[in-house]
Structure formats: C-alpha cells, structure tokens
Amino acid sequence: MSTGTTNVLDSVFGTGFRSLLKREILRFVRRPRNTFLPPAITNVLYFSVFGVILGGRIREIQGFDYILFILPGLVVLGAVSNAFENSSFSIFHGRWNEYINEVLTSPLSYTSQVFAYVAAAALRGVVVGFIIVGVGLVFVPFAIDGGSVSVERPFYLVAFMLVITTLFAGFGVLGGLWARDFDYLTVLNQFILRPLTFFGGVFYSLDILPPLYRTLSLLNPMVYMVNGVRYGFLGYADVDPNASLVVLTLLTAAVLGVAVVLFRRGYGIID
C-alpha cells in the first residue's frame, strides 16, 4: 500500500474516527433494554403469529416452509429500522442539545464524522439482525418437524446486510439533519420505512401477485433488499440478486456522499 493511500486512510479512519465510533457504539450498547430488547419482543410476536399460527395454514411458499420464507424479510425490517433510528436519533439529539458542535469543531474531517455515525448505526442494524435470526431459530422447531435453517449463499447474505444497513444508516444521517422535531423521525420510520418494508415481499412472494401489482411492487426499493437477504439465506429470490446488489451499492455511495456534503455545508446544524 502506497504512502499516499495510507495517509488518506489515516485521515479518514484515524484516532478521531475511532473515538467517535466508540462513543456512538457505547451509546446503544449501554442501553440494551432500549435498543435490543424491543426488536426481540416484537419478533417473538411476528414469529408466533405469522410463523407458527398462520404458517401452520399456509404451509409453504415457493417450496419453503412459511416461517423460513418470512425470516429474511423480518431480518431486513429489524436491521434497516434500527440502523435508521440509531443515526437519525443521534444526529438529531446532538443538534437538539447542541453537543454535535463539539464534533463539528474537532479536527475530524466531515467524511470521518459521517462515516463514524454511519458505521455505528450499521453495526446496530447487523446486531439486531442476528438477534432476529436467533429468535427465529427458537420458533423453527415448533413450525417445522425436524427442520433447520442453513445459509445457502453466505457471500450474498453478508454483502446485502452490510449494504442495506449502511444505506439506511446514511438515510438516518439525512433524516437527523432534516428533522425539525422528534415527530419528523417518527413519521419517517413508522409511516414511510415500515410500510415500504411490509409491502416489499416480507410475508409473500411477488410471484403470487397479479401482474399489475407485481409490476408496481418492483418500484419499491425494499423488494430488492428483502429478496437479496432471502437469496443469501435460502438461495431463492424474485428478482436478480446481482443487479440488486450493484444498484443498492451505488445508491449507498450516493447517500453517503450527500450526507458528507450536507455536513460540510452545515445543513440543519447552522441556522
């Protein structure tokens, strides 16, 4: 690795970046009852109602037991919601109480600041995803006789989880800068993000929809995220996982670029 490349990496991911990242990680790790317990309880309900009770009637979708089919979608729902919530709340709370000014006046570059917020939020999303998988594994024996869960495409699973949590952590930064009060964050998460996820094929396959509704569903970006993670778990997807991964990666890079520009301009921070 050349000296120039090393200097660039040090300037972005140096001591300041690691310090801010550690602070942001400790912020949610120290409050597990607020960050990890709610998604665990929520998914106990999802798997109980949809996986066991409803799944006992539906049985299979596309050759997969229903509880296995919905597992990847619930992982996406929990992961992206928590990634978005973490970065949006952290940015907005810092603005609200004005302690974000300490970060802005530090020697850290704007790129380092954004990447630290995003990395911490993405990590929370991934951890919540693992928790949801753990909850699902508890319910699998009740829904499938002698059934088990295996990861068919590990590379795709890891790649999609990293991309979608980073993407929504970036969206969270934008939301935290845009929000004027806490209600804005509630609207974004509860009335935009979650409905898009539910209509993104979490509980059903696109192939069972009439042609018109299937075409309309393809306009929903969540479809590609849910199917990407589902492909990683089950080896099945309603859409091309390779094209989905490329487009989502480019979108993630664009969102992070916009976030850095807005930080540099002081959008939402400097009146």
ChimeraX commands (.cxc) that place a marker at each C-alpha (Angstrom):
marker #1 position 0.00,0.00,0.00 radius 0.5
marker #1 position 1.43,3.37,-1.03 radius 0.5
marker #1 position 2.21,6.14,1.43 radius 0.5
marker #1 position -0.46,8.37,-0.14 radius 0.5
marker #1 position -3.15,5.75,0.33 radius 0.5
marker #1 position -2.03,5.14,3.89 radius 0.5
marker #1 position -2.24,8.85,4.67 radius 0.5
marker #1 position -5.76,9.08,3.22 radius 0.5
marker #1 position -6.94,6.09,5.28 radius 0.5
marker #1 position -5.37,7.54,8.41 radius 0.5
marker #1 position -7.05,10.89,7.82 radius 0.5
marker #1 position -10.48,9.26,7.48 radius 0.5
marker #1 position -10.21,6.30,9.85 radius 0.5
marker #1 position -7.65,7.61,12.32 radius 0.5
marker #1 position -7.86,8.12,16.08 radius 0.5
marker #1 position -10.62,10.71,15.89 radius 0.5
marker #1 position -12.82,8.46,13.79 radius 0.5
marker #1 position -12.31,5.53,16.16 radius 0.5
marker #1 position -13.08,7.71,19.19 radius 0.5
marker #1 position -16.36,8.98,17.73 radius 0.5
marker #1 position -17.24,5.48,16.57 radius 0.5
marker #1 position -16.61,4.09,20.06 radius 0.5
marker #1 position -18.80,6.79,21.62 radius 0.5
marker #1 position -21.65,6.04,19.23 radius 0.5
marker #1 position -21.40,2.30,19.79 radius 0.5
marker #1 position -21.35,2.67,23.56 radius 0.5
marker #1 position -24.40,4.91,23.32 radius 0.5
marker #1 position -26.63,2.00,22.28 radius 0.5
marker #1 position -24.67,-0.89,23.85 radius 0.5
marker #1 position -25.08,0.63,27.31 radius 0.5
marker #1 position -28.88,0.69,26.91 radius 0.5
marker #1 position -29.77,-2.84,25.78 radius 0.5
marker #1 position -33.30,-2.59,27.15 radius 0.5
marker #1 position -33.94,0.28,24.75 radius 0.5
marker #1 position -32.02,-0.99,21.74 radius 0.5
marker #1 position -32.03,-4.80,21.72 radius 0.5
marker #1 position -35.00,-5.89,23.85 radius 0.5
marker #1 position -37.80,-4.19,21.82 radius 0.5
marker #1 position -36.90,-5.82,18.46 radius 0.5
marker #1 position -36.53,-9.18,20.20 radius 0.5
marker #1 position -40.01,-8.92,21.75 radius 0.5
marker #1 position -41.56,-7.61,18.53 radius 0.5
marker #1 position -40.18,-10.52,16.54 radius 0.5
marker #1 position -41.35,-13.04,19.11 radius 0.5
marker #1 position -44.83,-11.77,18.24 radius 0.5
marker #1 position -44.16,-11.86,14.48 radius 0.5
marker #1 position -42.85,-15.41,14.55 radius 0.5
marker #1 position -45.61,-16.56,16.91 radius 0.5
marker #1 position -48.47,-15.16,14.83 radius 0.5
marker #1 position -47.13,-15.33,11.28 radius 0.5
marker #1 position -44.58,-18.12,11.52 radius 0.5
marker #1 position -46.32,-20.65,13.76 radius 0.5
marker #1 position -50.06,-19.89,13.76 radius 0.5
marker #1 position -50.52,-18.51,10.24 radius 0.5
marker #1 position -47.66,-20.59,8.87 radius 0.5
marker #1 position -49.45,-23.73,10.00 radius 0.5
marker #1 position -52.20,-22.91,7.49 radius 0.5
marker #1 position -50.12,-21.53,4.64 radius 0.5
marker #1 position -47.50,-24.28,4.95 radius 0.5
marker #1 position -45.21,-23.38,2.03 radius 0.5
marker #1 position -44.29,-20.57,-0.36 radius 0.5
marker #1 position -42.09,-21.32,-3.36 radius 0.5
marker #1 position -41.23,-24.68,-1.81 radius 0.5
marker #1 position -40.06,-23.23,1.52 radius 0.5
marker #1 position -41.76,-23.56,4.88 radius 0.5
marker #1 position -43.50,-20.29,5.59 radius 0.5
marker #1 position -41.52,-19.43,8.71 radius 0.5
marker #1 position -38.27,-19.83,6.77 radius 0.5
marker #1 position -39.62,-17.72,3.92 radius 0.5
marker #1 position -40.51,-14.77,6.18 radius 0.5
marker #1 position -37.34,-14.96,8.30 radius 0.5
marker #1 position -35.13,-12.95,5.87 radius 0.5
marker #1 position -37.78,-10.26,5.49 radius 0.5
marker #1 position -38.12,-9.81,9.23 radius 0.5
marker #1 position -34.33,-9.59,9.50 radius 0.5
marker #1 position -34.35,-6.78,6.92 radius 0.5
marker #1 position -37.20,-4.99,8.68 radius 0.5
marker #1 position -35.42,-5.01,12.03 radius 0.5
marker #1 position -31.96,-4.27,10.67 radius 0.5
marker #1 position -32.82,-1.27,8.50 radius 0.5
marker #1 position -35.23,0.20,11.06 radius 0.5
marker #1 position -32.61,0.12,13.80 radius 0.5
marker #1 position -29.83,1.40,11.55 radius 0.5
marker #1 position -32.00,4.33,10.50 radius 0.5
marker #1 position -33.22,5.02,14.02 radius 0.5
marker #1 position -29.74,4.98,15.53 radius 0.5
marker #1 position -28.10,7.52,13.21 radius 0.5
marker #1 position -31.16,9.75,12.85 radius 0.5
marker #1 position -31.70,9.98,16.61 radius 0.5
marker #1 position -28.00,10.51,17.32 radius 0.5
marker #1 position -27.73,13.36,14.82 radius 0.5
marker #1 position -30.99,14.99,15.81 radius 0.5
marker #1 position -30.37,14.62,19.55 radius 0.5
marker #1 position -26.92,16.12,19.08 radius 0.5
marker #1 position -28.45,19.07,17.23 radius 0.5
marker #1 position -31.24,19.45,19.79 radius 0.5
marker #1 position -28.83,19.58,22.72 radius 0.5
marker #1 position -26.07,21.28,20.71 radius 0.5
marker #1 position -23.35,18.82,21.65 radius 0.5
marker #1 position -22.87,17.97,17.98 radius 0.5
marker #1 position -20.98,21.28,17.79 radius 0.5
marker #1 position -18.11,19.63,19.65 radius 0.5
marker #1 position -17.83,17.08,16.86 radius 0.5
marker #1 position -18.05,19.70,14.13 radius 0.5
marker #1 position -15.30,21.84,15.67 radius 0.5
marker #1 position -12.97,18.87,16.19 radius 0.5
marker #1 position -10.05,18.16,13.85 radius 0.5
marker #1 position -12.09,15.34,12.29 radius 0.5
marker #1 position -12.90,15.65,8.60 radius 0.5
marker #1 position -16.57,15.73,7.64 radius 0.5
marker #1 position -16.12,12.39,5.92 radius 0.5
marker #1 position -14.78,10.85,9.13 radius 0.5
marker #1 position -17.69,12.27,11.12 radius 0.5
marker #1 position -20.32,10.88,8.76 radius 0.5
marker #1 position -18.60,7.51,8.48 radius 0.5
marker #1 position -18.39,7.15,12.26 radius 0.5
marker #1 position -22.12,7.82,12.71 radius 0.5
marker #1 position -22.97,5.51,9.83 radius 0.5
marker #1 position -20.65,2.68,10.92 radius 0.5
marker #1 position -22.07,2.64,14.46 radius 0.5
marker #1 position -25.66,2.66,13.19 radius 0.5
marker #1 position -24.94,-0.07,10.64 radius 0.5
marker #1 position -23.38,-2.20,13.38 radius 0.5
marker #1 position -26.52,-1.84,15.48 radius 0.5
marker #1 position -28.60,-2.91,12.48 radius 0.5
marker #1 position -26.46,-6.01,11.91 radius 0.5
marker #1 position -26.58,-6.95,15.61 radius 0.5
marker #1 position -30.37,-6.62,15.63 radius 0.5
marker #1 position -30.47,-8.78,12.51 radius 0.5
marker #1 position -28.56,-11.52,14.35 radius 0.5
marker #1 position -30.95,-11.22,17.30 radius 0.5
marker #1 position -33.92,-11.71,14.97 radius 0.5
marker #1 position -32.29,-14.77,13.43 radius 0.5
marker #1 position -31.81,-16.14,16.93 radius 0.5
marker #1 position -35.47,-15.54,17.76 radius 0.5
marker #1 position -36.48,-17.23,14.52 radius 0.5
marker #1 position -34.36,-20.28,15.28 radius 0.5
marker #1 position -36.23,-20.71,18.54 radius 0.5
marker #1 position -39.54,-20.93,16.67 radius 0.5
marker #1 position -38.40,-23.10,13.74 radius 0.5
marker #1 position -38.74,-26.41,15.65 radius 0.5
marker #1 position -42.33,-25.50,16.58 radius 0.5
marker #1 position -43.25,-24.80,12.94 radius 0.5
marker #1 position -41.20,-27.45,11.11 radius 0.5
marker #1 position -40.85,-31.06,12.16 radius 0.5
marker #1 position -37.14,-31.78,12.17 radius 0.5
marker #1 position -36.50,-28.55,10.28 radius 0.5
marker #1 position -33.39,-26.41,10.39 radius 0.5
marker #1 position -32.03,-23.19,8.93 radius 0.5
marker #1 position -28.98,-23.08,6.71 radius 0.5
marker #1 position -27.33,-20.23,4.84 radius 0.5
marker #1 position -27.23,-21.10,1.15 radius 0.5
marker #1 position -25.31,-18.07,-0.15 radius 0.5
marker #1 position -23.13,-16.64,2.66 radius 0.5
marker #1 position -21.43,-14.04,0.44 radius 0.5
marker #1 position -24.74,-12.54,-0.67 radius 0.5
marker #1 position -26.11,-12.56,2.86 radius 0.5
marker #1 position -23.11,-10.70,4.27 radius 0.5
marker #1 position -22.92,-8.31,1.32 radius 0.5
marker #1 position -26.61,-7.38,1.39 radius 0.5
marker #1 position -26.67,-6.98,5.17 radius 0.5
marker #1 position -23.68,-4.64,5.10 radius 0.5
marker #1 position -25.03,-2.63,2.17 radius 0.5
marker #1 position -28.60,-2.19,3.39 radius 0.5
marker #1 position -27.65,-1.32,6.97 radius 0.5
marker #1 position -25.08,1.17,5.72 radius 0.5
marker #1 position -27.62,2.61,3.29 radius 0.5
marker #1 position -30.23,3.19,5.97 radius 0.5
marker #1 position -27.68,4.46,8.43 radius 0.5
marker #1 position -26.85,7.04,5.75 radius 0.5
marker #1 position -30.53,7.83,5.29 radius 0.5
marker #1 position -30.70,8.23,9.06 radius 0.5
marker #1 position -28.00,10.90,8.95 radius 0.5
marker #1 position -30.01,12.76,6.30 radius 0.5
marker #1 position -33.17,12.36,8.35 radius 0.5
marker #1 position -31.45,13.58,11.50 radius 0.5
marker #1 position -30.26,16.71,9.69 radius 0.5
marker #1 position -33.65,17.35,8.09 radius 0.5
marker #1 position -35.88,16.75,11.13 radius 0.5
marker #1 position -37.21,19.79,12.95 radius 0.5
marker #1 position -38.57,17.85,15.93 radius 0.5
marker #1 position -38.88,14.26,17.12 radius 0.5
marker #1 position -42.19,13.80,15.29 radius 0.5
marker #1 position -40.34,14.05,11.99 radius 0.5
marker #1 position -38.30,10.98,12.88 radius 0.5
marker #1 position -41.44,9.06,13.88 radius 0.5
marker #1 position -43.10,9.89,10.58 radius 0.5
marker #1 position -40.07,8.74,8.58 radius 0.5
marker #1 position -39.68,5.44,10.43 radius 0.5
marker #1 position -43.26,4.43,11.18 radius 0.5
marker #1 position -45.18,5.82,8.22 radius 0.5
marker #1 position -42.67,5.52,5.37 radius 0.5
marker #1 position -39.97,2.99,6.17 radius 0.5
marker #1 position -42.08,0.26,7.78 radius 0.5
marker #1 position -44.95,0.30,5.23 radius 0.5
marker #1 position -42.45,0.07,2.37 radius 0.5
marker #1 position -40.84,-2.91,4.07 radius 0.5
marker #1 position -44.14,-4.69,4.69 radius 0.5
marker #1 position -45.07,-4.23,1.02 radius 0.5
marker #1 position -41.59,-5.34,-0.02 radius 0.5
marker #1 position -42.33,-9.05,-0.01 radius 0.5
marker #1 position -41.63,-9.80,3.64 radius 0.5
marker #1 position -44.67,-12.05,4.05 radius 0.5
marker #1 position -45.31,-13.11,0.46 radius 0.5
marker #1 position -43.66,-13.87,-2.87 radius 0.5
marker #1 position -44.08,-11.44,-5.76 radius 0.5
marker #1 position -44.99,-14.38,-7.98 radius 0.5
marker #1 position -48.36,-14.80,-6.24 radius 0.5
marker #1 position -49.38,-11.22,-7.10 radius 0.5
marker #1 position -51.41,-10.26,-10.18 radius 0.5
marker #1 position -49.20,-8.82,-12.97 radius 0.5
marker #1 position -50.15,-5.18,-12.27 radius 0.5
marker #1 position -49.39,-5.37,-8.56 radius 0.5
marker #1 position -46.18,-7.26,-9.20 radius 0.5
marker #1 position -45.03,-4.52,-11.55 radius 0.5
marker #1 position -45.92,-1.84,-9.02 radius 0.5
marker #1 position -44.07,-3.75,-6.31 radius 0.5
marker #1 position -40.89,-3.56,-8.36 radius 0.5
marker #1 position -40.93,0.22,-7.79 radius 0.5
marker #1 position -40.45,-0.43,-4.08 radius 0.5
marker #1 position -36.71,-0.49,-3.24 radius 0.5
marker #1 position -37.41,-2.72,-0.24 radius 0.5
marker #1 position -38.29,-5.55,-2.62 radius 0.5
marker #1 position -34.68,-5.77,-3.72 radius 0.5
marker #1 position -33.33,-5.67,-0.17 radius 0.5
marker #1 position -35.68,-8.34,1.15 radius 0.5
marker #1 position -35.05,-10.58,-1.84 radius 0.5
marker #1 position -31.30,-10.07,-1.60 radius 0.5
marker #1 position -31.18,-11.23,2.01 radius 0.5
marker #1 position -33.63,-14.03,1.18 radius 0.5
marker #1 position -31.31,-15.17,-1.58 radius 0.5
marker #1 position -28.47,-15.25,0.92 radius 0.5
marker #1 position -30.47,-17.39,3.33 radius 0.5
marker #1 position -32.48,-19.63,1.01 radius 0.5
marker #1 position -30.88,-19.32,-2.42 radius 0.5
marker #1 position -34.19,-18.00,-3.81 radius 0.5
marker #1 position -35.18,-14.52,-4.95 radius 0.5
marker #1 position -37.98,-13.00,-7.02 radius 0.5
marker #1 position -35.52,-10.53,-8.60 radius 0.5
marker #1 position -31.92,-10.73,-9.82 radius 0.5
marker #1 position -29.71,-10.51,-6.69 radius 0.5
marker #1 position -26.63,-9.40,-8.63 radius 0.5
marker #1 position -28.34,-6.41,-10.21 radius 0.5
marker #1 position -29.94,-5.57,-6.87 radius 0.5
marker #1 position -26.59,-5.62,-5.07 radius 0.5
marker #1 position -24.94,-3.36,-7.66 radius 0.5
marker #1 position -27.76,-0.80,-7.62 radius 0.5
marker #1 position -28.01,-0.75,-3.81 radius 0.5
marker #1 position -24.22,-0.34,-3.50 radius 0.5
marker #1 position -24.27,2.64,-5.88 radius 0.5
marker #1 position -27.23,4.13,-4.02 radius 0.5
marker #1 position -25.39,3.71,-0.71 radius 0.5
marker #1 position -22.34,5.53,-2.07 radius 0.5
marker #1 position -24.57,8.36,-3.34 radius 0.5
marker #1 position -26.37,8.72,0.00 radius 0.5
marker #1 position -23.10,8.82,1.94 radius 0.5
marker #1 position -21.76,11.42,-0.49 radius 0.5
marker #1 position -24.83,13.62,0.02 radius 0.5
marker #1 position -24.51,13.25,3.80 radius 0.5
marker #1 position -20.88,14.42,3.71 radius 0.5
marker #1 position -21.81,17.42,1.54 radius 0.5
marker #1 position -24.65,18.42,3.89 radius 0.5
marker #1 position -22.36,18.10,6.91 radius 0.5
marker #1 position -19.80,20.30,5.20 radius 0.5
marker #1 position -22.45,22.93,4.43 radius 0.5
marker #1 position -23.86,22.79,7.96 radius 0.5
marker #1 position -27.34,21.90,6.72 radius 0.5
marker #1 position -29.75,21.65,9.64 radius 0.5
marker #1 position -26.96,22.49,12.06 radius 0.5
marker #1 position -26.04,26.08,11.27 radius 0.5
marker #1 position -29.13,28.32,11.19 radius 0.5
marker link #1:1,2 radius 0.2
marker link #1:2,3 radius 0.2
marker link #1:3,4 radius 0.2
marker link #1:4,5 radius 0.2
marker link #1:5,6 radius 0.2
marker link #1:6,7 radius 0.2
marker link #1:7,8 radius 0.2
marker link #1:8,9 radius 0.2
marker link #1:9,10 radius 0.2
marker link #1:10,11 radius 0.2
marker link #1:11,12 radius 0.2
marker link #1:12,13 radius 0.2
marker link #1:13,14 radius 0.2
marker link #1:14,15 radius 0.2
marker link #1:15,16 radius 0.2
marker link #1:16,17 radius 0.2
marker link #1:17,18 radius 0.2
marker link #1:18,19 radius 0.2
marker link #1:19,20 radius 0.2
marker link #1:20,21 radius 0.2
marker link #1:21,22 radius 0.2
marker link #1:22,23 radius 0.2
marker link #1:23,24 radius 0.2
marker link #1:24,25 radius 0.2
marker link #1:25,26 radius 0.2
marker link #1:26,27 radius 0.2
marker link #1:27,28 radius 0.2
marker link #1:28,29 radius 0.2
marker link #1:29,30 radius 0.2
marker link #1:30,31 radius 0.2
marker link #1:31,32 radius 0.2
marker link #1:32,33 radius 0.2
marker link #1:33,34 radius 0.2
marker link #1:34,35 radius 0.2
marker link #1:35,36 radius 0.2
marker link #1:36,37 radius 0.2
marker link #1:37,38 radius 0.2
marker link #1:38,39 radius 0.2
marker link #1:39,40 radius 0.2
marker link #1:40,41 radius 0.2
marker link #1:41,42 radius 0.2
marker link #1:42,43 radius 0.2
marker link #1:43,44 radius 0.2
marker link #1:44,45 radius 0.2
marker link #1:45,46 radius 0.2
marker link #1:46,47 radius 0.2
marker link #1:47,48 radius 0.2
marker link #1:48,49 radius 0.2
marker link #1:49,50 radius 0.2
marker link #1:50,51 radius 0.2
marker link #1:51,52 radius 0.2
marker link #1:52,53 radius 0.2
marker link #1:53,54 radius 0.2
marker link #1:54,55 radius 0.2
marker link #1:55,56 radius 0.2
marker link #1:56,57 radius 0.2
marker link #1:57,58 radius 0.2
marker link #1:58,59 radius 0.2
marker link #1:59,60 radius 0.2
marker link #1:60,61 radius 0.2
marker link #1:61,62 radius 0.2
marker link #1:62,63 radius 0.2
marker link #1:63,64 radius 0.2
marker link #1:64,65 radius 0.2
marker link #1:65,66 radius 0.2
marker link #1:66,67 radius 0.2
marker link #1:67,68 radius 0.2
marker link #1:68,69 radius 0.2
marker link #1:69,70 radius 0.2
marker link #1:70,71 radius 0.2
marker link #1:71,72 radius 0.2
marker link #1:72,73 radius 0.2
marker link #1:73,74 radius 0.2
marker link #1:74,75 radius 0.2
marker link #1:75,76 radius 0.2
marker link #1:76,77 radius 0.2
marker link #1:77,78 radius 0.2
marker link #1:78,79 radius 0.2
marker link #1:79,80 radius 0.2
marker link #1:80,81 radius 0.2
marker link #1:81,82 radius 0.2
marker link #1:82,83 radius 0.2
marker link #1:83,84 radius 0.2
marker link #1:84,85 radius 0.2
marker link #1:85,86 radius 0.2
marker link #1:86,87 radius 0.2
marker link #1:87,88 radius 0.2
marker link #1:88,89 radius 0.2
marker link #1:89,90 radius 0.2
marker link #1:90,91 radius 0.2
marker link #1:91,92 radius 0.2
marker link #1:92,93 radius 0.2
marker link #1:93,94 radius 0.2
marker link #1:94,95 radius 0.2
marker link #1:95,96 radius 0.2
marker link #1:96,97 radius 0.2
marker link #1:97,98 radius 0.2
marker link #1:98,99 radius 0.2
marker link #1:99,100 radius 0.2
marker link #1:100,101 radius 0.2
marker link #1:101,102 radius 0.2
marker link #1:102,103 radius 0.2
marker link #1:103,104 radius 0.2
marker link #1:104,105 radius 0.2
marker link #1:105,106 radius 0.2
marker link #1:106,107 radius 0.2
marker link #1:107,108 radius 0.2
marker link #1:108,109 radius 0.2
marker link #1:109,110 radius 0.2
marker link #1:110,111 radius 0.2
marker link #1:111,112 radius 0.2
marker link #1:112,113 radius 0.2
marker link #1:113,114 radius 0.2
marker link #1:114,115 radius 0.2
marker link #1:115,116 radius 0.2
marker link #1:116,117 radius 0.2
marker link #1:117,118 radius 0.2
marker link #1:118,119 radius 0.2
marker link #1:119,120 radius 0.2
marker link #1:120,121 radius 0.2
marker link #1:121,122 radius 0.2
marker link #1:122,123 radius 0.2
marker link #1:123,124 radius 0.2
marker link #1:124,125 radius 0.2
marker link #1:125,126 radius 0.2
marker link #1:126,127 radius 0.2
marker link #1:127,128 radius 0.2
marker link #1:128,129 radius 0.2
marker link #1:129,130 radius 0.2
marker link #1:130,131 radius 0.2
marker link #1:131,132 radius 0.2
marker link #1:132,133 radius 0.2
marker link #1:133,134 radius 0.2
marker link #1:134,135 radius 0.2
marker link #1:135,136 radius 0.2
marker link #1:136,137 radius 0.2
marker link #1:137,138 radius 0.2
marker link #1:138,139 radius 0.2
marker link #1:139,140 radius 0.2
marker link #1:140,141 radius 0.2
marker link #1:141,142 radius 0.2
marker link #1:142,143 radius 0.2
marker link #1:143,144 radius 0.2
marker link #1:144,145 radius 0.2
marker link #1:145,146 radius 0.2
marker link #1:146,147 radius 0.2
marker link #1:147,148 radius 0.2
marker link #1:148,149 radius 0.2
marker link #1:149,150 radius 0.2
marker link #1:150,151 radius 0.2
marker link #1:151,152 radius 0.2
marker link #1:152,153 radius 0.2
marker link #1:153,154 radius 0.2
marker link #1:154,155 radius 0.2
marker link #1:155,156 radius 0.2
marker link #1:156,157 radius 0.2
marker link #1:157,158 radius 0.2
marker link #1:158,159 radius 0.2
marker link #1:159,160 radius 0.2
marker link #1:160,161 radius 0.2
marker link #1:161,162 radius 0.2
marker link #1:162,163 radius 0.2
marker link #1:163,164 radius 0.2
marker link #1:164,165 radius 0.2
marker link #1:165,166 radius 0.2
marker link #1:166,167 radius 0.2
marker link #1:167,168 radius 0.2
marker link #1:168,169 radius 0.2
marker link #1:169,170 radius 0.2
marker link #1:170,171 radius 0.2
marker link #1:171,172 radius 0.2
marker link #1:172,173 radius 0.2
marker link #1:173,174 radius 0.2
marker link #1:174,175 radius 0.2
marker link #1:175,176 radius 0.2
marker link #1:176,177 radius 0.2
marker link #1:177,178 radius 0.2
marker link #1:178,179 radius 0.2
marker link #1:179,180 radius 0.2
marker link #1:180,181 radius 0.2
marker link #1:181,182 radius 0.2
marker link #1:182,183 radius 0.2
marker link #1:183,184 radius 0.2
marker link #1:184,185 radius 0.2
marker link #1:185,186 radius 0.2
marker link #1:186,187 radius 0.2
marker link #1:187,188 radius 0.2
marker link #1:188,189 radius 0.2
marker link #1:189,190 radius 0.2
marker link #1:190,191 radius 0.2
marker link #1:191,192 radius 0.2
marker link #1:192,193 radius 0.2
marker link #1:193,194 radius 0.2
marker link #1:194,195 radius 0.2
marker link #1:195,196 radius 0.2
marker link #1:196,197 radius 0.2
marker link #1:197,198 radius 0.2
marker link #1:198,199 radius 0.2
marker link #1:199,200 radius 0.2
marker link #1:200,201 radius 0.2
marker link #1:201,202 radius 0.2
marker link #1:202,203 radius 0.2
marker link #1:203,204 radius 0.2
marker link #1:204,205 radius 0.2
marker link #1:205,206 radius 0.2
marker link #1:206,207 radius 0.2
marker link #1:207,208 radius 0.2
marker link #1:208,209 radius 0.2
marker link #1:209,210 radius 0.2
marker link #1:210,211 radius 0.2
marker link #1:211,212 radius 0.2
marker link #1:212,213 radius 0.2
marker link #1:213,214 radius 0.2
marker link #1:214,215 radius 0.2
marker link #1:215,216 radius 0.2
marker link #1:216,217 radius 0.2
marker link #1:217,218 radius 0.2
marker link #1:218,219 radius 0.2
marker link #1:219,220 radius 0.2
marker link #1:220,221 radius 0.2
marker link #1:221,222 radius 0.2
marker link #1:222,223 radius 0.2
marker link #1:223,224 radius 0.2
marker link #1:224,225 radius 0.2
marker link #1:225,226 radius 0.2
marker link #1:226,227 radius 0.2
marker link #1:227,228 radius 0.2
marker link #1:228,229 radius 0.2
marker link #1:229,230 radius 0.2
marker link #1:230,231 radius 0.2
marker link #1:231,232 radius 0.2
marker link #1:232,233 radius 0.2
marker link #1:233,234 radius 0.2
marker link #1:234,235 radius 0.2
marker link #1:235,236 radius 0.2
marker link #1:236,237 radius 0.2
marker link #1:237,238 radius 0.2
marker link #1:238,239 radius 0.2
marker link #1:239,240 radius 0.2
marker link #1:240,241 radius 0.2
marker link #1:241,242 radius 0.2
marker link #1:242,243 radius 0.2
marker link #1:243,244 radius 0.2
marker link #1:244,245 radius 0.2
marker link #1:245,246 radius 0.2
marker link #1:246,247 radius 0.2
marker link #1:247,248 radius 0.2
marker link #1:248,249 radius 0.2
marker link #1:249,250 radius 0.2
marker link #1:250,251 radius 0.2
marker link #1:251,252 radius 0.2
marker link #1:252,253 radius 0.2
marker link #1:253,254 radius 0.2
marker link #1:254,255 radius 0.2
marker link #1:255,256 radius 0.2
marker link #1:256,257 radius 0.2
marker link #1:257,258 radius 0.2
marker link #1:258,259 radius 0.2
marker link #1:259,260 radius 0.2
marker link #1:260,261 radius 0.2
marker link #1:261,262 radius 0.2
marker link #1:262,263 radius 0.2
marker link #1:263,264 radius 0.2
marker link #1:264,265 radius 0.2
marker link #1:265,266 radius 0.2
marker link #1:266,267 radius 0.2
marker link #1:267,268 radius 0.2
marker link #1:268,269 radius 0.2
marker link #1:269,270 radius 0.2
marker link #1:270,271 radius 0.2
view
